[in-house]
Amino acid sequence: MKRSNLFSRILANVIDLFITAFLLPFGIVHIFSMRLPIQDGYRTPLVIIFVFLFYWAYSAIFESSKYKGTVGKIILSIVVMDLEGNKLTFGKASKRFLGKIVTTLTLLIGYLIAFGPYKQTLHDKIANTNVYDKVQSEY
């Protein structure tokens, strides 16, 4: 199978960020409208936790689904699979998501290693996954 290029992967992430940026405000507004017995200064950590959990669930659920990728990846016809070409389990998709945090903490240098022969980013190496172009037979 042909490994996906870095540009398609980044564009898929941008699409996913737009989708989640549209959906997240609804959850955040709900957090601020809740009558919680906490001081206002503690709502910001709740929002941060909510955003993290939302994006983790979005990524892990879609990447471990029959679609093998988030909405951005579906649009660009790319899929995430393990190195043997199998669909990800929810656990492996979660590990890949947590690896994205490590990739981000490297100031995105973890994406630059995708220029190597296997086109794996740091989070793909952590989770033993890769992103491939969707082949015609999978449609």
C-alpha positions as CSV (number, residue, x, y, z in Angstrom):
1,M,0.0,0.0,0.0
2,K,1.1,3.5,-0.8
3,R,2.0,5.7,2.2
4,S,0.3,9.0,2.3
5,N,2.3,12.2,1.9
6,L,2.8,14.7,4.7
7,F,0.8,17.5,2.9
8,S,-2.4,15.3,2.8
9,R,-1.9,14.4,6.5
10,I,-1.5,18.0,7.5
11,L,-4.5,19.1,5.4
12,A,-6.6,16.3,7.0
13,N,-5.6,17.7,10.5
14,V,-6.6,21.2,9.4
15,I,-10.0,19.9,8.3
16,D,-10.4,18.1,11.6
17,L,-9.5,21.2,13.6
18,F,-12.2,23.2,11.7
19,I,-14.8,20.5,12.4
20,T,-13.9,20.2,16.1
21,A,-13.7,24.0,16.4
22,F,-17.2,24.2,15.1
23,L,-18.5,21.5,17.5
24,L,-16.5,22.4,20.7
25,P,-18.2,25.7,21.5
26,F,-21.5,23.9,22.1
27,G,-19.8,21.8,24.8
28,I,-18.0,24.7,26.3
29,V,-21.1,26.8,26.5
30,H,-22.7,23.9,28.3
31,I,-19.9,23.8,30.8
32,F,-20.3,27.5,31.5
33,S,-24.0,27.2,31.7
34,M,-23.9,24.4,34.3
35,R,-24.7,25.4,37.8
36,L,-21.6,23.7,39.3
37,P,-20.8,24.2,43.0
38,I,-17.3,25.5,42.0
39,Q,-15.7,28.9,41.8
40,D,-15.5,30.6,38.5
41,G,-11.7,30.3,38.4
42,Y,-12.0,26.5,38.1
43,R,-14.1,26.5,35.0
44,T,-11.1,27.1,32.7
45,P,-9.5,23.8,33.7
46,L,-12.8,22.1,33.1
47,V,-12.8,23.6,29.6
48,I,-9.3,22.4,28.9
49,I,-10.1,18.9,30.1
50,F,-13.3,18.9,28.0
51,V,-11.4,20.0,24.9
52,F,-8.8,17.3,25.4
53,L,-11.4,14.5,26.0
54,F,-13.5,15.6,23.1
55,Y,-10.6,15.6,20.6
56,W,-9.3,12.3,22.0
57,A,-12.7,10.7,21.6
58,Y,-13.1,12.2,18.1
59,S,-9.8,10.9,16.9
60,A,-9.8,7.5,18.6
61,I,-13.4,6.6,17.7
62,F,-13.0,7.6,14.1
63,E,-9.6,6.0,13.6
64,S,-10.7,2.7,15.1
65,S,-13.9,2.7,13.1
66,K,-14.6,1.0,9.8
67,Y,-13.6,4.4,8.2
68,K,-10.0,4.0,9.6
69,G,-9.7,7.8,9.9
70,T,-11.2,11.1,11.0
71,V,-13.5,13.1,8.8
72,G,-10.5,15.0,7.4
73,K,-8.8,11.7,6.4
74,I,-12.0,10.4,4.9
75,I,-12.4,13.5,2.7
76,L,-8.8,13.2,1.5
77,S,-9.1,9.4,1.0
78,I,-6.4,8.4,3.5
79,V,-6.6,5.8,6.2
80,V,-4.7,5.0,9.4
81,M,-3.7,1.4,10.0
82,D,-1.2,-0.6,11.9
83,L,2.1,-1.6,10.2
84,E,0.5,-4.9,9.2
85,G,-2.3,-3.2,7.4
86,N,-5.0,-3.9,10.0
87,K,-7.7,-1.5,11.3
88,L,-6.6,0.1,14.6
89,T,-8.1,-0.9,17.9
90,F,-9.5,1.8,20.1
91,G,-6.5,1.3,22.4
92,K,-4.0,1.7,19.5
93,A,-5.9,4.8,18.2
94,S,-5.7,6.3,21.7
95,K,-2.0,5.6,21.9
96,R,-1.6,7.3,18.6
97,F,-3.6,10.3,19.9
98,L,-1.4,10.5,23.0
99,G,1.6,10.3,20.7
100,K,0.4,13.4,18.9
101,I,0.8,15.3,22.2
102,V,4.5,14.2,22.2
103,T,4.8,15.3,18.5
104,T,3.3,18.7,19.4
105,L,5.7,19.1,22.4
106,T,8.6,18.7,20.0
107,L,7.5,21.9,18.4
108,L,6.1,19.8,15.5
109,I,9.5,18.4,14.7
110,G,7.8,15.0,15.1
111,Y,6.1,15.7,11.8
112,L,9.4,16.3,10.0
113,I,10.6,12.8,10.4
114,A,7.7,11.8,8.0
115,F,10.1,12.8,5.2
116,G,11.9,9.5,5.8
117,P,11.4,6.4,3.6
118,Y,8.5,5.1,5.7
119,K,6.7,8.5,6.0
120,Q,6.0,7.9,9.7
121,T,5.6,10.8,12.1
122,L,6.7,10.5,15.7
123,H,3.2,9.6,16.9
124,D,3.0,6.9,14.2
125,K,6.3,5.5,15.4
126,I,5.0,5.5,19.0
127,A,1.8,3.7,18.1
128,N,3.3,1.4,15.4
129,T,0.9,2.9,12.8
130,N,1.0,4.7,9.5
131,V,-1.2,6.6,7.2
132,Y,-1.9,5.2,3.7
133,D,-3.7,6.3,0.6
134,K,-7.0,4.6,0.3
135,V,-6.9,2.0,-2.5
136,Q,-9.6,1.7,-5.1
137,S,-10.7,-1.7,-3.8
138,E,-11.7,-0.2,-0.4
139,Y,-14.4,2.1,-1.8
